[in-house]
Amino acid sequence: MCNVAVIEFFIENVEIGEFEGKRILEVGSKYINGSVKRLIERFMKPKQCIGVNIESGRFVDMILPAEKLVEYFGRKVLTW
């Protein structure tokens, strides 16, 4: 679930260049009350943005439990 405080924090603290050309993995991406995934995709120019969640839904690209993230994406999740 995305609390409005998360969206406000994102808007107030994230710099556009932080995401440009990078591969982004959003864990817990299912749209419930909002999502930053669309903001990232539309305005931050990432190379790729994958939304992962434990169940299907809007903005979920892959269903995967959290304990399988390292197994699937590897230990260097932040740089894959």
Backbone bond lengths (Angstrom), bond angles and torsions (degrees), N, CA, C in turn:
res aa  C-N    CA-C-N  psi(-1)  N-CA   C-N-CA  omega(-1)  CA-C   N-CA-C  phi
1 M - - - 1.446 - - 1.526 108.78 -
2 C 1.281 116.83 141.55 1.457 122.07 -179.68 1.525 109.71 -107.82
3 N 1.291 115.63 110.14 1.456 121.65 177.11 1.526 108.65 -76.36
4 V 1.312 116.99 147.51 1.466 120.87 179.73 1.531 110.96 -57.70
5 A 1.312 117.70 -28.28 1.464 121.11 178.18 1.532 111.29 -63.68
6 V 1.330 117.17 -31.85 1.464 120.93 178.16 1.530 109.75 -66.28
7 I 1.313 116.16 -45.35 1.469 120.29 178.97 1.523 110.60 -64.28
8 E 1.322 117.23 -42.53 1.466 120.63 177.46 1.522 111.33 -62.16
9 F 1.331 117.45 -43.44 1.459 121.60 177.89 1.523 109.95 -59.96
10 F 1.319 116.38 -44.79 1.466 121.81 179.86 1.523 110.51 -59.05
11 I 1.308 117.09 -49.82 1.462 121.95 -178.18 1.525 111.77 -62.59
12 E 1.314 117.58 -40.19 1.467 122.01 -176.01 1.521 114.02 -79.89
13 N 1.334 118.20 -24.24 1.463 119.82 -170.01 1.521 116.93 -118.85
14 V 1.307 118.07 -15.11 1.462 119.93 -175.64 1.523 110.50 -92.58
15 E 1.315 115.05 135.49 1.460 121.80 176.37 1.528 108.48 -96.82
16 I 1.306 117.04 139.86 1.462 121.91 -176.27 1.527 112.12 -54.29
17 G 1.296 117.89 -44.02 1.462 121.71 -177.11 1.512 115.32 -65.12
18 E 1.319 118.40 -16.42 1.461 121.43 -178.68 1.531 112.70 -62.57
19 F 1.311 118.12 -27.15 1.454 122.48 -174.77 1.530 113.51 -108.11
20 E 1.303 117.12 -14.79 1.459 121.34 -173.89 1.524 112.23 -59.72
21 G 1.340 115.57 124.18 1.455 122.07 177.73 1.518 115.33 74.14
22 K 1.321 117.85 5.56 1.467 121.17 -177.85 1.520 111.20 -102.17
23 R 1.319 115.11 159.84 1.454 121.62 175.37 1.525 107.37 -94.57
24 I 1.323 116.83 121.55 1.452 122.86 -173.09 1.521 110.02 -110.45
25 L 1.319 116.24 134.75 1.457 123.38 176.28 1.519 107.67 -117.73
26 E 1.329 116.72 112.73 1.462 120.22 176.84 1.521 108.41 -101.48
27 V 1.309 115.78 114.49 1.463 122.08 179.05 1.520 107.94 -91.92
28 G 1.335 115.73 127.81 1.460 120.90 -176.08 1.516 110.44 84.42
29 S 1.322 116.27 45.57 1.465 120.84 -170.93 1.529 114.96 -86.73
30 K 1.323 118.29 -6.15 1.468 120.23 -177.60 1.527 110.62 -57.51
31 Y 1.317 115.79 131.46 1.462 121.71 -177.08 1.525 110.56 -74.10
32 I 1.304 114.85 109.38 1.469 122.69 171.18 1.521 105.13 -140.13
33 N 1.297 117.77 108.51 1.469 122.85 -178.52 1.521 113.96 68.70
34 G 1.305 118.52 20.46 1.458 120.82 177.53 1.516 112.87 121.70
35 S 1.322 115.90 171.00 1.455 121.91 -179.64 1.526 109.24 -163.52
36 V 1.316 116.39 146.68 1.470 119.95 175.02 1.527 110.81 -90.24
37 K 1.328 117.82 -9.56 1.467 121.04 -177.63 1.526 111.52 -57.29
38 R 1.304 118.48 -45.90 1.459 121.12 -179.70 1.528 111.77 -66.46
39 L 1.319 117.74 -35.24 1.465 120.80 176.17 1.527 110.29 -63.11
40 I 1.324 115.59 -44.47 1.462 120.57 179.52 1.523 110.24 -62.45
41 E 1.334 116.72 -49.75 1.462 120.90 -177.57 1.529 112.37 -62.64
42 R 1.304 116.43 -40.97 1.463 120.15 -173.47 1.530 114.24 -81.06
43 F 1.332 117.04 -38.24 1.461 119.96 -171.30 1.527 115.76 -114.02
44 M 1.325 118.64 -16.33 1.460 120.46 -172.49 1.530 114.25 -101.75
45 K 1.313 118.36 -4.43 1.460 124.69 176.53 1.536 113.99 52.38
46 P 1.332 117.21 52.38 1.471 117.89 177.62 1.525 110.56 -74.54
47 K 1.304 115.77 158.52 1.465 120.91 174.41 1.534 108.18 -67.05
48 Q 1.337 115.86 -40.25 1.451 121.92 -179.08 1.521 108.42 -158.66
49 C 1.318 117.09 146.78 1.467 121.46 177.37 1.523 107.88 -137.35
50 I 1.327 115.54 113.80 1.459 120.85 -178.69 1.525 108.93 -111.29
51 G 1.330 115.50 128.34 1.456 121.63 176.50 1.516 110.22 -98.65
52 V 1.323 116.67 125.29 1.461 122.62 -178.92 1.518 109.04 -117.28
53 N 1.327 115.56 139.40 1.461 120.68 178.15 1.530 108.72 -152.35
54 I 1.316 117.31 167.09 1.464 120.63 179.78 1.523 112.67 -83.38
55 E 1.326 117.13 -9.06 1.461 121.30 176.35 1.521 109.38 -145.72
56 S 1.317 115.82 159.37 1.458 119.83 -177.46 1.521 111.43 -71.82
57 G 1.304 115.15 159.30 1.452 121.40 178.75 1.513 110.24 165.93
58 R 1.296 114.99 -178.73 1.461 122.11 179.25 1.527 110.10 -61.56
59 F 1.304 117.62 133.24 1.469 127.08 -179.44 1.526 113.82 72.77
60 V 1.339 117.80 10.60 1.467 121.58 176.18 1.522 107.91 -96.92
61 D 1.315 116.14 117.03 1.462 121.44 178.62 1.522 111.78 -94.79
62 M 1.334 115.65 -25.36 1.457 120.50 -175.96 1.527 109.52 -146.38
63 I 1.330 115.87 133.22 1.462 120.50 175.13 1.520 107.04 -95.14
64 L 1.331 115.11 119.95 1.457 120.65 -175.47 1.525 108.94 -158.92
65 P 1.343 118.30 126.43 1.463 119.32 176.70 1.529 110.55 -69.20
66 A 1.313 115.88 150.34 1.470 121.73 -176.04 1.527 112.53 -55.39
67 E 1.330 117.06 -37.18 1.464 119.46 -177.97 1.535 112.33 -68.47
68 K 1.315 118.56 -9.99 1.464 122.11 178.83 1.531 112.66 -100.82
69 L 1.332 118.49 -2.30 1.463 121.37 -177.21 1.523 112.74 -58.61
70 V 1.319 117.07 -48.67 1.467 120.61 -178.32 1.519 110.06 -66.47
71 E 1.334 116.39 -40.35 1.468 120.31 179.09 1.533 110.29 -61.20
72 Y 1.324 117.97 -41.98 1.456 121.68 -176.71 1.532 112.74 -79.30
73 F 1.328 116.94 -46.43 1.466 120.64 -174.52 1.522 113.74 -96.92
74 G 1.315 118.08 -12.74 1.453 121.54 -179.33 1.521 111.61 93.56
75 R 1.304 116.36 172.03 1.473 121.72 -176.89 1.528 112.63 -69.80
76 K 1.297 117.76 -27.14 1.465 120.82 -178.55 1.518 109.03 -96.73
77 V 1.331 116.90 55.83 1.465 122.23 -177.83 1.511 110.74 -54.02
78 L 1.311 118.21 -38.23 1.462 120.34 -175.90 1.533 112.83 -70.53
79 T 1.317 117.45 -16.24 1.458 118.82 -177.83 1.528 113.32 -120.42
80 W 1.289 118.10 10.59 1.466 119.10 -178.21 1.481 107.25 -67.37
